[in-house]
Amino acid sequence: MDNDDEVRETDDGRTYAAISRNMAVSPIDMRQRRFATAMRGYDRQEVTVFLTEAALDFENALRENDRLRQEIVRLKASLNQFRELEGSLKSTLMSAQKVADDMHENAVQESTRLVQDAEARADLAMQKVQVRIDAAQREIDNLRLKRREVETSIEASISTLRTTLEFVREQDRRERGPETNVVPHRPHVVHSA
């Protein structure tokens, strides 16, 4: 209640807040008001009943007004709590978004680094494989060259042996003279009885 409000009590012990700045007449004033009698005036009992009912309705309106003021105070407090909560939630969401953005950026950087590392390792492995392939190819070329050299050497040896064999045969023919039927010498075997 405002400082200008005063608490008043009715004849039956009920209390209500009278708002002094807006009302010149309170429910108690209405109940306790006495009028002078006049010659052709209103019926006193009807006026009293009317004023009592009006005072009761007025009192109920004041109570409802007071209840609504308290509800407004309660709702304002709730609204302030919700606004504080909203601010806190906004702050939390912004922090969470920043963390998510940072995590995403870090993940992108880390994945980029991992891809670059993998590509570098793959390039290095390919270079090593290429070096081995080149070395193997050189070895194959060297072996082919050696094989040709050996084949040439063998062919030369065969050719030399043929030439030598022909020379030896020719020498044999010359030494023997014209062709004779020569029986090869067989050793004589003595049989003992």
C-alpha positions as CSV (number, residue, x, y, z in Angstrom):
1,M,0.0,0.0,0.0
2,D,1.1,3.6,-0.6
3,N,1.9,5.9,2.3
4,D,-1.2,7.9,1.5
5,D,-3.4,4.9,2.3
6,E,-4.9,4.4,5.7
7,V,-6.3,1.2,7.1
8,R,-9.9,1.5,8.4
9,E,-12.1,-0.9,10.2
10,T,-15.8,-1.4,9.6
11,D,-18.5,-1.9,12.2
12,D,-18.3,-5.6,11.7
13,G,-14.5,-5.8,12.2
14,R,-13.5,-6.0,8.5
15,T,-10.6,-3.9,7.4
16,Y,-9.9,-2.2,4.1
17,A,-7.4,0.3,2.8
18,A,-9.0,3.7,2.3
19,I,-7.3,5.8,-0.3
20,S,-7.4,9.3,1.1
21,R,-6.2,11.1,-2.0
22,N,-9.0,9.8,-4.3
23,M,-12.0,9.5,-1.9
24,A,-13.7,12.0,0.3
25,V,-16.1,9.4,1.6
26,S,-15.2,6.0,3.0
27,P,-17.4,2.9,3.6
28,I,-17.4,3.7,7.4
29,D,-18.5,7.3,6.6
30,M,-21.3,5.9,4.5
31,R,-22.5,3.6,7.3
32,Q,-22.2,6.1,10.1
33,R,-23.6,9.1,8.3
34,R,-26.8,10.5,9.8
35,F,-29.1,12.9,8.0
36,A,-31.3,15.5,9.5
37,T,-35.0,14.9,9.2
38,A,-37.1,17.0,7.0
39,M,-40.7,17.3,6.5
40,R,-41.1,15.6,3.2
41,G,-37.8,13.7,3.2
42,Y,-36.9,10.2,2.2
43,D,-37.8,7.1,4.2
44,R,-34.9,6.8,6.7
45,Q,-34.9,3.0,6.6
46,E,-34.6,2.9,2.8
47,V,-31.8,5.4,2.9
48,T,-30.0,3.5,5.6
49,V,-30.4,0.2,3.8
50,F,-29.2,1.8,0.5
51,L,-26.2,3.4,2.2
52,T,-25.3,0.1,3.9
53,E,-25.4,-1.8,0.6
54,A,-23.5,1.0,-1.1
55,A,-20.9,0.9,1.7
56,L,-20.6,-2.9,1.4
57,D,-20.1,-2.6,-2.4
58,F,-17.7,0.2,-2.0
59,E,-15.8,-1.8,0.7
60,N,-15.6,-4.8,-1.7
61,A,-14.4,-2.6,-4.5
62,L,-11.7,-1.2,-2.2
63,R,-10.6,-4.7,-1.2
64,E,-10.6,-5.8,-4.9
65,N,-8.5,-2.7,-5.7
66,D,-6.1,-3.6,-2.9
67,R,-5.9,-7.2,-4.1
68,L,-5.2,-6.0,-7.6
69,R,-2.5,-3.6,-6.4
70,Q,-0.8,-6.5,-4.5
71,E,-1.2,-8.7,-7.6
72,I,0.4,-5.9,-9.7
73,V,3.3,-5.7,-7.2
74,R,3.7,-9.5,-7.3
75,L,3.6,-9.5,-11.1
76,K,6.1,-6.7,-11.4
77,A,8.4,-8.7,-9.1
78,S,7.9,-11.8,-11.3
79,L,8.5,-9.7,-14.4
80,N,11.7,-8.4,-13.0
81,Q,12.8,-11.9,-12.1
82,F,11.9,-13.0,-15.7
83,R,13.8,-10.1,-17.1
84,E,16.9,-11.0,-15.0
85,L,16.5,-14.6,-16.1
86,E,16.2,-13.5,-19.7
87,G,19.3,-11.4,-19.4
88,S,21.1,-14.4,-17.8
89,L,19.9,-16.7,-20.6
90,K,21.0,-14.3,-23.3
91,S,24.4,-14.0,-21.7
92,T,24.6,-17.8,-21.4
93,L,23.5,-18.3,-25.0
94,M,26.0,-15.8,-26.2
95,S,28.7,-17.5,-24.2
96,A,27.6,-20.9,-25.5
97,Q,27.6,-19.5,-29.1
98,K,31.1,-18.1,-28.6
99,V,32.3,-21.5,-27.2
100,A,30.6,-23.3,-30.1
101,D,32.2,-20.9,-32.6
102,D,35.6,-21.3,-31.0
103,M,35.3,-25.1,-31.0
104,H,34.2,-25.1,-34.6
105,E,37.1,-22.9,-35.5
106,N,39.5,-25.0,-33.6
107,A,38.1,-28.2,-35.2
108,V,38.5,-26.7,-38.6
109,Q,42.1,-25.6,-37.9
110,E,42.9,-29.0,-36.4
111,S,41.3,-30.9,-39.3
112,T,43.2,-28.7,-41.8
113,R,46.4,-29.3,-39.9
114,L,45.8,-33.1,-39.8
115,V,45.0,-33.1,-43.6
116,Q,48.2,-31.1,-44.3
117,D,50.2,-33.5,-42.1
118,A,48.7,-36.5,-43.8
119,E,49.4,-35.0,-47.2
120,A,53.0,-34.3,-46.2
121,R,53.5,-37.8,-44.9
122,A,51.9,-39.2,-48.1
123,D,54.2,-37.0,-50.3
124,L,57.2,-38.2,-48.3
125,A,56.2,-41.8,-48.6
126,M,55.6,-41.4,-52.3
127,Q,59.1,-39.8,-52.7
128,K,60.6,-42.7,-50.8
129,V,58.7,-45.2,-52.9
130,Q,59.8,-43.4,-56.1
131,V,63.5,-43.5,-54.9
132,R,63.1,-47.2,-54.3
133,I,61.5,-47.7,-57.7
134,D,64.3,-45.7,-59.4
135,A,66.9,-47.7,-57.5
136,A,65.2,-51.0,-58.5
137,Q,65.0,-49.8,-62.1
138,R,68.7,-49.0,-62.1
139,E,69.4,-52.4,-60.6
140,I,67.3,-54.1,-63.3
141,D,69.1,-52.1,-66.0
142,N,72.5,-53.1,-64.5
143,L,71.4,-56.8,-64.4
144,R,70.3,-56.6,-68.0
145,L,73.6,-55.1,-69.0
146,K,75.5,-57.8,-67.1
147,R,73.3,-60.4,-68.7
148,R,74.2,-59.0,-72.2
149,E,77.8,-59.0,-71.2
150,V,77.7,-62.6,-70.0
151,E,75.7,-63.7,-73.1
152,T,78.3,-61.9,-75.3
153,S,81.1,-63.5,-73.3
154,I,79.6,-67.0,-73.6
155,E,78.9,-66.5,-77.3
156,A,82.6,-65.4,-77.7
157,S,83.8,-68.5,-75.7
158,I,81.6,-70.8,-77.8
159,S,82.9,-69.2,-80.9
160,T,86.5,-69.5,-79.7
161,L,85.9,-73.2,-78.7
162,R,84.4,-73.9,-82.1
163,T,87.3,-72.3,-83.9
164,T,89.7,-74.2,-81.6
165,L,87.9,-77.5,-82.2
166,E,87.9,-76.9,-86.0
167,F,91.6,-76.1,-85.8
168,V,92.3,-79.2,-83.8
169,R,90.3,-81.4,-86.2
170,E,92.0,-79.8,-89.2
171,Q,95.4,-80.5,-87.5
172,D,94.3,-84.1,-86.9
173,R,93.4,-84.5,-90.5
174,R,96.6,-83.2,-91.7
175,E,98.6,-85.4,-89.4
176,R,96.8,-88.5,-90.4
177,G,97.0,-87.9,-94.0
178,P,94.4,-89.1,-96.4
179,E,91.5,-90.7,-94.8
180,T,92.1,-94.2,-93.6
181,N,90.0,-96.6,-91.8
182,V,91.6,-96.3,-88.5
183,V,90.2,-98.6,-85.8
184,P,90.7,-97.2,-82.5
185,H,93.0,-99.1,-80.3
186,R,91.4,-101.3,-77.7
187,P,93.4,-102.7,-75.0
188,H,93.8,-106.4,-74.9
189,V,92.2,-108.0,-71.9
190,V,93.7,-111.2,-70.6
191,H,91.2,-113.6,-69.2
192,S,92.6,-115.9,-66.5
193,A,91.1,-119.2,-66.1
